[in-house]
Amino acid sequence: MNQQIINLRAFAITLIVLGHSIIIYDSSFTLLSTDVEMPLFETLKHLVSFIQLKLFFSISGFLMCYKVVKWRNLPLDEIFNGAASFVLNKFKRLIVPLLCVSFLYMDPIKLLIGAPGYTLGWNFVAQQLVCVNIGHLWFLPCLFIVFIVMFFLLALVRNSKTRHIALFFALALLTYKSGIFPNVFQLNEVAYYMSFFYLGYLINRIKLAFHEYRPRIKHIFTTVLIIVIGGILWKITSIGYEFYLSVVMVTLCYAVMPTSRNQVVDAISNNSYGIYLFHSPLIYLTAIYTPNINPWLMLFINFFVFGFVAYIITRILENSRLRFIVGKM
């Protein structure tokens, strides 16, 4: 895998763990609370939230690009014939872990310690089945649906610059209007994050085109220029300003992330999926039992201690028959 992507994935999961670790100090987060005010951590949480999951979705789109490039000369019916195996693969990697971690790990922890909003009953089970009230695991059904939708969209636009540009603006508008969609199966989040998945695809596609089609590089710059101009117009008119700034920030992450290798970074990246799955429920322990401890101690326990615990759980599962839970087939 591209070393830069390995580093980006480690950076993204580190931001997510950091965000979860200090979320209790975010006044806009009402599920958990503390009497201790920590403006520094609240500001940091807002900065982290602005980029963390957008970067994660873009990485999935970046990797999806390698698959789409192989389709360039294939007829649509041949591509669509592979849709079933693609969906099955994503179901195994995303929905099966969702069910396992939800019912066997996250729910028992939250129910045992009396987490807010967690009361065992038929309504609770129904919410879980439609992917509502599933905590941090919302990411999995959301990414699953994004993969399926983008599979077909990218197959349709793969060889047309005009269609790619149109799709980018269509998804940007979808992000802006994501609030009109219901949260059942995380459809509102699907609408919001699909454009960032596509952004990652475009970043990789432009990189590949730069190396493969140097004589046509002017067309690539034209495409990028159109996107940038569109973003500037959004900024000037105050429509989609947050989206424009997010696109810039995600793109900058790809631009500045080094390609050098580090064993610690590699270990974090390779186990990022499991760390994401197992870290978040642990922070409820400190949030419920010791919400008013020193904020720096809270950060140390949640980020370093619980982060390491999540890493160890991931490593144990990787070396067992349950490795499929952490995406190892």
Sequence and secondary structure as in RCSB ss.txt:
>XXXX:A:sequence
MNQQIINLRAFAITLIVLGHSIIIYDSSFTLLSTDVEMPLFETLKHLVSFIQLKLFFSISGFLMCYKVVKWRNLP
LDEIFNGAASFVLNKFKRLIVPLLCVSFLYMDPIKLLIGAPGYTLGWNFVAQQLVCVNIGHLWFLPCLFIVFIVM
FFLLALVRNSKTRHIALFFALALLTYKSGIFPNVFQLNEVAYYMSFFYLGYLINRIKLAFHEYRPRIKHIFTTVL
IIVIGGILWKITSIGYEFYLSVVMVTLCYAVMPTSRNQVVDAISNNSYGIYLFHSPLIYLTAIYTPNINPWLMLF
INFFVFGFVAYIITRILENSRLRFIVGKM
>XXXX:A:secstr
  HHHHHHHHHHHHHHHHHHHTGGG TT  SS  S   HHHHHHHHHHHHHHHHHHHHHHHHHHHHHHHTTTTS 
HHHHHHTHHHHHHHHIIIIIHHHHHHIIIIIHHHHHHHT TT   SHHHHHHHHTT S GGGGHHHHHHHHHHHH
HHHHHHHTT HHHHHHHHHHHHHHHHTGGGS SGGGHHHHHHHHHHHHHHHHHHHHHHHHHH GGGHHHHHHHHH
HHHHHHHHHHHHTSSHHHHHHHHHHHHHHHH      HHHHHHHHTHHHHHHHHGGGHHHHHHHSTTS HHHHHI
IIIIIHHHHHHHHHHHHHTSTTGGGGT  
